[in-house]
């Protein structure tokens, strides 16, 4: 949809003009590059759960980080 022609006489009636194919490809490349950068900022998990990585369960002595066989809480 964004790759439609910039010329209003070339688009179908009722549809707005787009930003053009060249600008659409540039926009797609920028978005893909930003996604690659954000992927590099995510730390390697090394087999740990998300709760262990973020320290979400620290200070909660009654709740286990990983449930065992149907029980969620330590007795």
Secondary structure, DSSP 8 states (H G I E B T S, - for coil): -TTS-S-TTTS-TTS-----HHHHHHHHHHHHHHHHHHHHHS---TT--HHHHHTTTTT-TTEEEEEETTEEE--
